[in-house]
């Protein structure tokens, strides 16, 4: 199992949790972004810088991720693509995306996108809070424990 991170929009506090988890487990952690990212000096933690552009980082993750890899993303279409490849997808808020819930999440995303396109202000997501961080850490721990057994 490798852990792939859609790192352009991933909160620093979530990256820190991931760095600690990678150091603890020895799993390969790869952050993908269209900007330079500083990572801890560990052999199993890497960053991949992709050219700027719409969905370039997402496309790179989809291309490289393999069955049973874990992808950290809040991007619903990316989560859907990696789930179709047999990967796990977890949001920085701790929501585990699955085959059972991803279609509903895609539909809601598309609906909100349509509202925004017609001028309706749908607001953004709330700030990441302690409950979100705890939920993320708990789900990550469950996934890594299962993956290492």
Protein Blocks (a to p, Z undefined) as FASTA:
>chain_A
ZZdddfklgcfklmmmmmmmmmmnopacddddfbdcdddddfkbccddddedehklmmmm
mmmpcghiacddfbfklmmmmmmnopacddfkopacdfklmmmmmmmmmmmmmmmmnopa
gbjaddddfklmmmmmmmmmmmmmmmmZZ
